[in-house]
Amino acid sequence: MKYVFYAIMILGIASIVFNVFKLDFTNLLVGESQIAVISIIAALCVVLLMGIMLISYRIKEQQ
């Protein structure tokens, strides 16, 4: 199960990198750049949640 969490984290990081290249820094909240910003925020949430899941998995293994 832990490998699934790592795989999802890697996909989230790849999504962040992909969307950073789609950003237009002069107009961040217009058009396709707005979608990229929203996608980056969503991917950051995924990475954060998978990190929490990995920590909880380690705590569960220690008990």
Backbone atoms as SQL, in Angstrom:
CREATE TABLE atoms (id INTEGER PRIMARY KEY, chain TEXT, resi INTEGER, resn TEXT, atom TEXT, x REAL, y REAL, z REAL);
INSERT INTO atoms VALUES
  (1, 'A', 1, 'MET', 'N', 0.825, -1.194, 0.000),
  (2, 'A', 1, 'MET', 'CA', 0.000, 0.000, 0.000),
  (3, 'A', 1, 'MET', 'C', 0.868, 1.256, 0.000),
  (4, 'A', 2, 'LYS', 'N', 2.004, 1.167, 0.658),
  (5, 'A', 2, 'LYS', 'CA', 2.885, 2.326, 0.748),
  (6, 'A', 2, 'LYS', 'C', 3.427, 2.702, -0.631),
  (7, 'A', 3, 'TYR', 'N', 3.605, 1.713, -1.509),
  (8, 'A', 3, 'TYR', 'CA', 4.106, 1.996, -2.851),
  (9, 'A', 3, 'TYR', 'C', 3.079, 2.744, -3.692),
  (10, 'A', 4, 'VAL', 'N', 1.814, 2.506, -3.421),
  (11, 'A', 4, 'VAL', 'CA', 0.749, 3.245, -4.106),
  (12, 'A', 4, 'VAL', 'C', 0.813, 4.717, -3.710),
  (13, 'A', 5, 'PHE', 'N', 1.048, 4.978, -2.429),
  (14, 'A', 5, 'PHE', 'CA', 1.165, 6.359, -1.964),
  (15, 'A', 5, 'PHE', 'C', 2.351, 7.059, -2.635),
  (16, 'A', 6, 'TYR', 'N', 3.482, 6.352, -2.735),
  (17, 'A', 6, 'TYR', 'CA', 4.646, 6.929, -3.403),
  (18, 'A', 6, 'TYR', 'C', 4.356, 7.197, -4.882),
  (19, 'A', 7, 'ALA', 'N', 3.662, 6.276, -5.538),
  (20, 'A', 7, 'ALA', 'CA', 3.333, 6.456, -6.956),
  (21, 'A', 7, 'ALA', 'C', 2.418, 7.663, -7.158),
  (22, 'A', 8, 'ILE', 'N', 1.445, 7.817, -6.273),
  (23, 'A', 8, 'ILE', 'CA', 0.539, 8.964, -6.377),
  (24, 'A', 8, 'ILE', 'C', 1.298, 10.263, -6.114),
  (25, 'A', 9, 'MET', 'N', 2.242, 10.237, -5.175),
  (26, 'A', 9, 'MET', 'CA', 3.054, 11.430, -4.917),
  (27, 'A', 9, 'MET', 'C', 3.898, 11.799, -6.134),
  (28, 'A', 10, 'ILE', 'N', 4.470, 10.804, -6.785),
  (29, 'A', 10, 'ILE', 'CA', 5.281, 11.062, -7.976),
  (30, 'A', 10, 'ILE', 'C', 4.421, 11.640, -9.090),
  (31, 'A', 11, 'LEU', 'N', 3.206, 11.106, -9.259),
  (32, 'A', 11, 'LEU', 'CA', 2.301, 11.658, -10.268),
  (33, 'A', 11, 'LEU', 'C', 1.905, 13.091, -9.935),
  (34, 'A', 12, 'GLY', 'N', 1.706, 13.375, -8.665),
  (35, 'A', 12, 'GLY', 'CA', 1.383, 14.736, -8.251),
  (36, 'A', 12, 'GLY', 'C', 2.521, 15.704, -8.530),
  (37, 'A', 13, 'ILE', 'N', 3.740, 15.280, -8.239),
  (38, 'A', 13, 'ILE', 'CA', 4.903, 16.130, -8.505),
  (39, 'A', 13, 'ILE', 'C', 5.079, 16.336, -10.005),
  (40, 'A', 14, 'ALA', 'N', 4.857, 15.277, -10.783),
  (41, 'A', 14, 'ALA', 'CA', 4.941, 15.414, -12.243),
  (42, 'A', 14, 'ALA', 'C', 3.883, 16.385, -12.759),
  (43, 'A', 15, 'SER', 'N', 2.706, 16.348, -12.172),
  (44, 'A', 15, 'SER', 'CA', 1.646, 17.278, -12.561),
  (45, 'A', 15, 'SER', 'C', 2.025, 18.716, -12.229),
  (46, 'A', 16, 'ILE', 'N', 2.661, 18.913, -11.088),
  (47, 'A', 16, 'ILE', 'CA', 3.114, 20.257, -10.714),
  (48, 'A', 16, 'ILE', 'C', 4.132, 20.770, -11.727),
  (49, 'A', 17, 'VAL', 'N', 5.107, 19.941, -12.055),
  (50, 'A', 17, 'VAL', 'CA', 6.146, 20.345, -13.006),
  (51, 'A', 17, 'VAL', 'C', 5.535, 20.658, -14.367),
  (52, 'A', 18, 'PHE', 'N', 4.624, 19.814, -14.826),
  (53, 'A', 18, 'PHE', 'CA', 3.971, 20.031, -16.119),
  (54, 'A', 18, 'PHE', 'C', 3.219, 21.352, -16.139),
  (55, 'A', 19, 'ASN', 'N', 2.494, 21.634, -15.072),
  (56, 'A', 19, 'ASN', 'CA', 1.682, 22.848, -15.039),
  (57, 'A', 19, 'ASN', 'C', 2.504, 24.110, -14.820),
  (58, 'A', 20, 'VAL', 'N', 3.672, 23.997, -14.212),
  (59, 'A', 20, 'VAL', 'CA', 4.533, 25.169, -14.060),
  (60, 'A', 20, 'VAL', 'C', 4.961, 25.683, -15.434),
  (61, 'A', 21, 'PHE', 'N', 5.174, 24.767, -16.377),
  (62, 'A', 21, 'PHE', 'CA', 5.571, 25.180, -17.716),
  (63, 'A', 21, 'PHE', 'C', 4.427, 25.815, -18.499),
  (64, 'A', 22, 'LYS', 'N', 3.193, 25.624, -18.054),
  (65, 'A', 22, 'LYS', 'CA', 2.046, 26.231, -18.726),
  (66, 'A', 22, 'LYS', 'C', 1.703, 27.615, -18.182),
  (67, 'A', 23, 'LEU', 'N', 2.369, 28.023, -17.108),
  (68, 'A', 23, 'LEU', 'CA', 2.057, 29.307, -16.488),
  (69, 'A', 23, 'LEU', 'C', 2.540, 30.474, -17.340),
  (70, 'A', 24, 'ASP', 'N', 1.720, 31.503, -17.396),
  (71, 'A', 24, 'ASP', 'CA', 2.097, 32.785, -17.987),
  (72, 'A', 24, 'ASP', 'C', 2.204, 33.763, -16.826),
  (73, 'A', 25, 'PHE', 'N', 3.427, 34.101, -16.449),
  (74, 'A', 25, 'PHE', 'CA', 3.642, 34.870, -15.229),
  (75, 'A', 25, 'PHE', 'C', 3.165, 36.313, -15.327),
  (76, 'A', 26, 'THR', 'N', 2.889, 36.796, -16.524),
  (77, 'A', 26, 'THR', 'CA', 2.356, 38.152, -16.642),
  (78, 'A', 26, 'THR', 'C', 0.865, 38.185, -16.350),
  (79, 'A', 27, 'ASN', 'N', 0.157, 37.111, -16.700),
  (80, 'A', 27, 'ASN', 'CA', -1.288, 37.009, -16.440),
  (81, 'A', 27, 'ASN', 'C', -1.577, 35.658, -15.792),
  (82, 'A', 28, 'LEU', 'N', -1.354, 35.565, -14.485),
  (83, 'A', 28, 'LEU', 'CA', -1.500, 34.271, -13.810),
  (84, 'A', 28, 'LEU', 'C', -2.939, 33.776, -13.747),
  (85, 'A', 29, 'LEU', 'N', -3.884, 34.664, -13.652),
  (86, 'A', 29, 'LEU', 'CA', -5.264, 34.240, -13.442),
  (87, 'A', 29, 'LEU', 'C', -6.130, 34.455, -14.673),
  (88, 'A', 30, 'VAL', 'N', -5.553, 34.278, -15.855),
  (89, 'A', 30, 'VAL', 'CA', -6.295, 34.460, -17.097),
  (90, 'A', 30, 'VAL', 'C', -6.086, 33.239, -17.985),
  (91, 'A', 31, 'GLY', 'N', -7.187, 32.683, -18.476),
  (92, 'A', 31, 'GLY', 'CA', -7.136, 31.619, -19.477),
  (93, 'A', 31, 'GLY', 'C', -6.504, 30.333, -18.990),
  (94, 'A', 32, 'GLU', 'N', -5.609, 29.809, -19.834),
  (95, 'A', 32, 'GLU', 'CA', -4.988, 28.518, -19.551),
  (96, 'A', 32, 'GLU', 'C', -4.064, 28.579, -18.338),
  (97, 'A', 33, 'SER', 'N', -3.537, 29.744, -18.071),
  (98, 'A', 33, 'SER', 'CA', -2.682, 29.913, -16.903),
  (99, 'A', 33, 'SER', 'C', -3.483, 29.748, -15.612),
  (100, 'A', 34, 'GLN', 'N', -4.726, 30.170, -15.622),
  (101, 'A', 34, 'GLN', 'CA', -5.590, 30.009, -14.452),
  (102, 'A', 34, 'GLN', 'C', -5.824, 28.527, -14.168),
  (103, 'A', 35, 'ILE', 'N', -6.044, 27.753, -15.209),
  (104, 'A', 35, 'ILE', 'CA', -6.230, 26.310, -15.044),
  (105, 'A', 35, 'ILE', 'C', -4.959, 25.678, -14.485),
  (106, 'A', 36, 'ALA', 'N', -3.808, 26.143, -14.945),
  (107, 'A', 36, 'ALA', 'CA', -2.536, 25.619, -14.450),
  (108, 'A', 36, 'ALA', 'C', -2.345, 25.937, -12.970),
  (109, 'A', 37, 'VAL', 'N', -2.718, 27.137, -12.552),
  (110, 'A', 37, 'VAL', 'CA', -2.591, 27.517, -11.136),
  (111, 'A', 37, 'VAL', 'C', -3.484, 26.635, -10.271),
  (112, 'A', 38, 'ILE', 'N', -4.718, 26.432, -10.707),
  (113, 'A', 38, 'ILE', 'CA', -5.644, 25.585, -9.955),
  (114, 'A', 38, 'ILE', 'C', -5.124, 24.152, -9.895),
  (115, 'A', 39, 'SER', 'N', -4.573, 23.662, -10.999),
  (116, 'A', 39, 'SER', 'CA', -4.028, 22.304, -11.031),
  (117, 'A', 39, 'SER', 'C', -2.813, 22.162, -10.127),
  (118, 'A', 40, 'ILE', 'N', -1.989, 23.189, -10.056),
  (119, 'A', 40, 'ILE', 'CA', -0.824, 23.152, -9.166),
  (120, 'A', 40, 'ILE', 'C', -1.269, 23.099, -7.715),
  (121, 'A', 41, 'ILE', 'N', -2.262, 23.895, -7.364),
  (122, 'A', 41, 'ILE', 'CA', -2.778, 23.884, -5.990),
  (123, 'A', 41, 'ILE', 'C', -3.366, 22.516, -5.653),
  (124, 'A', 42, 'ALA', 'N', -4.113, 21.931, -6.590),
  (125, 'A', 42, 'ALA', 'CA', -4.697, 20.607, -6.359),
  (126, 'A', 42, 'ALA', 'C', -3.609, 19.546, -6.207),
  (127, 'A', 43, 'ALA', 'N', -2.572, 19.615, -7.027),
  (128, 'A', 43, 'ALA', 'CA', -1.486, 18.642, -6.943),
  (129, 'A', 43, 'ALA', 'C', -0.705, 18.798, -5.638),
  (130, 'A', 44, 'LEU', 'N', -0.542, 20.032, -5.174),
  (131, 'A', 44, 'LEU', 'CA', 0.110, 20.242, -3.877),
  (132, 'A', 44, 'LEU', 'C', -0.705, 19.618, -2.747),
  (133, 'A', 45, 'CYS', 'N', -2.026, 19.718, -2.841),
  (134, 'A', 45, 'CYS', 'CA', -2.893, 19.078, -1.840),
  (135, 'A', 45, 'CYS', 'C', -2.730, 17.566, -1.868),
  (136, 'A', 46, 'VAL', 'N', -2.630, 17.003, -3.068),
  (137, 'A', 46, 'VAL', 'CA', -2.447, 15.555, -3.198),
  (138, 'A', 46, 'VAL', 'C', -1.127, 15.126, -2.568),
  (139, 'A', 47, 'VAL', 'N', -0.062, 15.851, -2.854),
  (140, 'A', 47, 'VAL', 'CA', 1.247, 15.507, -2.293),
  (141, 'A', 47, 'VAL', 'C', 1.214, 15.615, -0.770),
  (142, 'A', 48, 'LEU', 'N', 0.578, 16.650, -0.254),
  (143, 'A', 48, 'LEU', 'CA', 0.460, 16.822, 1.194),
  (144, 'A', 48, 'LEU', 'C', -0.335, 15.679, 1.822),
  (145, 'A', 49, 'LEU', 'N', -1.452, 15.323, 1.214),
  (146, 'A', 49, 'LEU', 'CA', -2.271, 14.235, 1.758),
  (147, 'A', 49, 'LEU', 'C', -1.547, 12.892, 1.711),
  (148, 'A', 50, 'MET', 'N', -0.807, 12.634, 0.646),
  (149, 'A', 50, 'MET', 'CA', -0.061, 11.378, 0.566),
  (150, 'A', 50, 'MET', 'C', 1.070, 11.356, 1.596),
  (151, 'A', 51, 'GLY', 'N', 1.656, 12.510, 1.871),
  (152, 'A', 51, 'GLY', 'CA', 2.662, 12.587, 2.931),
  (153, 'A', 51, 'GLY', 'C', 2.066, 12.260, 4.286),
  (154, 'A', 52, 'ILE', 'N', 0.871, 12.779, 4.545),
  (155, 'A', 52, 'ILE', 'CA', 0.173, 12.473, 5.799),
  (156, 'A', 52, 'ILE', 'C', -0.154, 10.986, 5.874),
  (157, 'A', 53, 'MET', 'N', -0.584, 10.416, 4.755),
  (158, 'A', 53, 'MET', 'CA', -0.897, 8.981, 4.744),
  (159, 'A', 53, 'MET', 'C', 0.351, 8.140, 5.009),
  (160, 'A', 54, 'LEU', 'N', 1.485, 8.529, 4.454),
  (161, 'A', 54, 'LEU', 'CA', 2.723, 7.790, 4.701),
  (162, 'A', 54, 'LEU', 'C', 3.143, 7.880, 6.165),
  (163, 'A', 55, 'ILE', 'N', 2.989, 9.047, 6.757),
  (164, 'A', 55, 'ILE', 'CA', 3.320, 9.202, 8.180),
  (165, 'A', 55, 'ILE', 'C', 2.400, 8.348, 9.038),
  (166, 'A', 56, 'SER', 'N', 1.111, 8.343, 8.725),
  (167, 'A', 56, 'SER', 'CA', 0.178, 7.522, 9.506),
  (168, 'A', 56, 'SER', 'C', 0.456, 6.033, 9.304),
  (169, 'A', 57, 'TYR', 'N', 0.901, 5.659, 8.109),
  (170, 'A', 57, 'TYR', 'CA', 1.251, 4.261, 7.847),
  (171, 'A', 57, 'TYR', 'C', 2.462, 3.848, 8.688),
  (172, 'A', 58, 'ARG', 'N', 3.452, 4.745, 8.804),
  (173, 'A', 58, 'ARG', 'CA', 4.631, 4.455, 9.633),
  (174, 'A', 58, 'ARG', 'C', 4.263, 4.349, 11.108),
  (175, 'A', 59, 'ILE', 'N', 3.375, 5.206, 11.582),
  (176, 'A', 59, 'ILE', 'CA', 2.934, 5.144, 12.978),
  (177, 'A', 59, 'ILE', 'C', 2.212, 3.828, 13.232),
  (178, 'A', 60, 'LYS', 'N', 1.388, 3.415, 12.281),
  (179, 'A', 60, 'LYS', 'CA', 0.655, 2.159, 12.426),
  (180, 'A', 60, 'LYS', 'C', 1.608, 0.970, 12.474),
  (181, 'A', 61, 'GLU', 'N', 2.696, 1.007, 11.693),
  (182, 'A', 61, 'GLU', 'CA', 3.665, -0.086, 11.695),
  (183, 'A', 61, 'GLU', 'C', 4.431, -0.167, 13.011),
  (184, 'A', 62, 'GLN', 'N', 4.653, 0.961, 13.676),
  (185, 'A', 62, 'GLN', 'CA', 5.411, 0.969, 14.921),
  (186, 'A', 62, 'GLN', 'C', 4.622, 0.374, 16.080),
  (187, 'A', 63, 'GLN', 'N', 3.322, 0.382, 16.001),
  (188, 'A', 63, 'GLN', 'CA', 2.508, -0.124, 17.116),
  (189, 'A', 63, 'GLN', 'C', 2.380, -1.608, 17.090);
